[in-house]
Amino acid sequence: MRLIFLPILCAFCWADEACNIPAECAVNILKRLSALENENWELKNQVQIIKIENGDLKNKNEELTNDVLAIEKIVLPEKFRLRARNTKIVAQQKLELTR
């Protein structure tokens, strides 16, 4: 978002240049507006590309997390048995408290 405001601010600063002929001022303003629209379009495209890359990275991260869990189940089966047992104990304690 900040990148979008910088070119707009610069365009307004440059608009203070003295202009004696109104037609030339209009042409200059149109050129600056066109340049800003092009830059805005390019920035929007870059944002879309980054969003797609971010989604891909999230998917890869999820896949890697699942792979690590699968490896841990193979290498450390006791850890998961203890976790399951602790989960059952906590659930039983909650049931006893609600009775």
CORBELDA-V927478 format. One record per run of one state. SS is the DSSP state (h for helix, s for strand, l for the rest). FROM is the first residue (numbers start at 1). TO is the last residue. Records with the same first field share a line. If there is no record, write none. Layout:
SS->FROM-TO + FROM-TO
This chain:
l->1-1 + 15-21 + 76-76 + 99-99
h->2-14 + 22-75 + 77-98
